[in-house]
């Protein structure tokens, strides 16, 4: 008798687990009044009311200031690759980035280092713009999609850095920095 009760309990839990997704789907497809909408009505409603995600929200002051410093255009990269980065005229501060086999919708993100960073959070893509070069990273797969991309302004800075290298961060040439033990 005890085994029969245990069997009934397991069957009841199994039925709940099996039918729960179906019940939830029925609940989410119904309108607040409890009546179901047809598929065509749902499509019509989605056309009338576009849904904006967080990435499509209007940008604020700091992000717009970052966007003003982004180099746009056709940017040649290493190994013959190239990136096309264009500002979106309809959404100030947003950019469309595309290359061979990929296309991303980028928005500026503040950084502590001063580097310009654009992200497509959904796709996991990150565009980093430094003074002398830019690169495209795929955060989801942990690899670079494009490197050594350069706008003409960045090429000029890179050439200047070759002719006049910046000071080293750690300079050990002075006698005052020699370890005195």
N, C-alpha and C positions, 0 to 999 in steps of 0.2 A: 504494500500500500504506500509506504514511504517513497519507494522508487517511482511509483506512478505520479505522485505529487511533484517530485523533483523533475520528472520528464515534462509535466505540464508547465512548470515554471520556465524551463529552458525553451519550450516551444513558444510560450508567450513572449519571452524576450527576443527570440529569433524573429517572430512576426513583427514586433515593434521595430527592430533594426532593419528588417527588409522593407517595410512600408513607410518608415520615417522620411526618406528622401522624397517619395511620391507625395506624401501629405504636405511636406514643406513646399514642394513645387506648386501644388494646387493652391496653397495659401498665398504664396508670393505672386501668382498670376491673377488673383482675384482683386477686384477693386475694393476700396474701403467699405462700400455698401454691401459687399458680399457677393455681388453678381460678377460673373466672369466676363472678360472682354474677349472679343474675337481677335485673331492674329492680325487682321487688316486694321482694326481699330488701334491696336498697339503700335503698328508701323506708322499710322497717320499721326499718332500722338508724339512719337519720337521725332518725326519730321518737323513738327511745329515747335517743340521745345528742345533745342540742342542742349546736351549735357556738357558742362565745362568741368574738366578735371582740374586738380590743383596745378598741373603744369600749364594749363591754359588761362589761369587767372592773370589779370593785369599786373604788370610788374611795378614795383615801388622804386623810389629814388636811387638807392644804392645799386640795384640791379641794372637800372637804366644807365647809370654812369659807367658801369662796367661795359655794357653793350656799345657805348659810344667809342670805346677803344679797340673793339674787335676788328681785325683786318679781314676784309671780305674780298671775294673775287675767286678767280681760278688760281689755286696755289699748287705749284709743282712740288712733288715730294721725292724722296729717294726711290731708287729702283724703277724709275719711270712712272710711278703712280702720280695721281693728281687728285685734289679735293676741290670741290666747288662749294663755297660758303657764301650764302646770300642772306641779307636781312629781310625779314618778312614785313612788307609794307603795311599789311593789315593788323599786325600785332607787334607794336613797338617793343623792342628788346628781344624778340624771338628770332631764331636763325634756322635756315634749312641748309643742312650739310649733306652732300652726297658725293659718292665716289664709285668706284667699280664694285658693284655687288652690294651696296648699302646706301641707306638714306635715313637721316635722323632729323628730328625736330629738337633743336637745342635752346636752352635758356641759360642766362648767366647765373653763376653762383659765387658768392663772396668767398675769398680765401684770405688766410692770414699772411701769406707770402707775397701777395701783390701780383701773382701770376693770374692771367685771365683764364677762367674756367667756365666752359659751357657744358651742360649735361642734358642727356636724354634719359631721364630716370627709368622710364619703362623699358627701354632697350638696353640700358646699362652702358651707354656710350659716353665718353668724356673727351672733350677737346681742350687741350692745354696749350695756351699761347704764351710763350716766353718772349723776351726781347729779341732773341736771335733765331728762334725756330718755333714751330708748332708741331703737335702730335695728336693722333686720335687713338684712344685706348678703348678696349672692350673689357669692362670690369667684370662682366659675367663669366667670360672665358679666360680672363687674366692675361691678355696679350695686346700688343700694339697692332692696330690696323694700318696706320700710316705714320711715318716718322720723317723728320727733317723736312717738313713742309715749310715753305717760306714765302712770305709776301715780299715784294721789292724793298720795303722799309726794313724788314728783318734781315734780308741779305746784306744791306748796307751796314747794319749794326754788327752782323757776324763778321764781315770783312774788317770792320774797325776793331773788333775784339782780337782778330788775328794779328793786326798790325800793332795794337796797343793793348796787350793783355791786361785784364783787371788785376788788382792786387790780390795776392793769395789770402785766403781766410786765416790760415795758420802760417805765420812766418817764423821759421826757426833759424834764420840767418844771423840774427842779432845775438851778441854775447849775453845780453841780459836774460834771454830765454833759455840759455843752456842750463841743464839741470846741475846744480851745485850741491853735491853730496859730501 
